[in-house]
Amino acid sequence: MAWNEPGNKGGGDRDPWGNNNKNGNQGPPDLDEVFTKLSRKFGGILGGKKPSVGGGNGGVGGFGIAIIAVILAVIWVASGFYTIEEAERGVKLTFGKYDVEAGPVEPGLNWKATFIQEVIPVDVETIRSLPASGFMLTEDENVVRVEMDVQYKVVDPKAYLFSVTAPDDSLAQATDSALRYVVGHTKMDDILTTGREVVRSETAAMLDEIVEPYNLGIQVTDVNFLPARPPEEVKDAFDDAIAAQEDEQRFIREAEAYQREIEPRARGRVQRIEQEAQGYQEQVVLRAQGEIALFEQLLPEYESAPDVTRHRLYLETMEEVYSKANKVLVDGSNNNNMLYLPIDKLMEQGSKSSSNKVNRSSTSTNKMGSEPATSIPSSPSSIRSSTRSTSGRN
């Protein structure tokens, strides 16, 4: 039966909270007394002294607080240990401000004051990639789609975190600006074909120039210029243009091969002609020198006997002239019969010796009839007599 149930004899006077309810009225428990009892129990467990009769518990409460403070201090110290990876560097903040004395935190196990200091790890070894693409206007007012991949890494963690709000976005905007500037000053044919390397190098230089004043704490390691292509609407026409350019390069290579083949021949002909000219020059000079020597030899004879020398020179000259003429003179003073001679055959055989000419002429004459054979005069006297006889007949 409950202590406060009606009919419970004497139960109404027993209160579990220690309150005598003689009047039968229920009231709230005495909280001070409850806490005092709990303190006594915890004090006994922790080995504390019992409180005095007067109910004082200040010593026991102070000792418990010290224990709790020690436990909290141990937890606080243990929570301050952290690890920085090998590829990372830490940026330490004290009350939200960069700790200049601490500097970048090196990899390994480190400690910080919890709730006072904060460490932000930053990866400084991983190569990061930033793509950039878009339709851009070229110098010759054509539209081309350009794609570029920028590779970079963090070299200054503090500048990377605090110089600008979003360093990656700033680098992306700087890349787009540099790429559009370079493409806008380059012709489309160069972007699509042979000028891609120039565009890549100029974009990298322009990008470094743009990001340097902002101190982003990053370093651009490489800039890859991907193959550019025209818009899909005009792709077929550009393919034809590229094919024409490839044909042009092929024709140029064929022409260069032909040049390498013909040039040695031409140089050989030039050398041969030069050698022939030098030989002809030497021949003409030597002939002129010989003629000069001949005239120098004739001069004393002419001075001693002018008439005889003049007559002899005339005969020799006429002999040379008639030897090259296409006429045959025959001395027919002893016979009035006209003699037929194959003049064309005689002229073809003019390079042979005079004796062979005489033999062949006499043989052909004997075959034709009984007329005596007549030879071509070779001496100046025979030439003169033949001339007189021919003129007399006419």
HELIX and SHEET records of a PDB file:
HELIX    1   1 GLY A   11  ASP A   13  5                                   3    
HELIX    2   2 LEU A   31  LEU A   46  1                                  16    
HELIX    3   3 GLY A   58  ALA A   78  1                                  21    
HELIX    4   4 PRO A  157  PHE A  162  1                                   6    
HELIX    5   5 PRO A  167  GLY A  184  1                                  18    
HELIX    6   6 MET A  188  LEU A  192  1                                   5    
HELIX    7   7 ARG A  196  VAL A  211  1                                  16    
HELIX    8   8 GLU A  212  TYR A  214  5                                   3    
HELIX    9   9 GLU A  232  VAL A  234  5                                   3    
HELIX   10  10 LYS A  235  SER A  304  1                                  70    
HELIX   11  11 PRO A  306  LYS A  324  1                                  19    
HELIX   12  12 ILE A  343  GLU A  348  1                                   6    
HELIX   13  13 SER A  354  MET A  368  1                                  15    
HELIX   14  14 PRO A  380  ARG A  393  1                                  14    
SHEET    1   A 2 PHE A  81  ILE A  84  0                                        
SHEET    2   A 2 GLY A 108  TRP A 111 -1                                        
SHEET    1   B 3 LYS A  97  TYR A  98  0                                        
SHEET    2   B 3 GLU A  88  THR A  94 -1                                        
SHEET    3   B 3 PRO A 104  VAL A 105 -1                                        
SHEET    1   C 3 LYS A  97  TYR A  98  0                                        
SHEET    2   C 3 GLU A  88  THR A  94 -1                                        
SHEET    3   C 3 GLN A 117  ASP A 123 -1                                        
SHEET    1   D 3 ARG A 128  LEU A 137  0                                        
SHEET    2   D 3 VAL A 143  VAL A 154 -1                                        
SHEET    3   D 3 ILE A 218  PHE A 225 -1                                        
END                                                                             
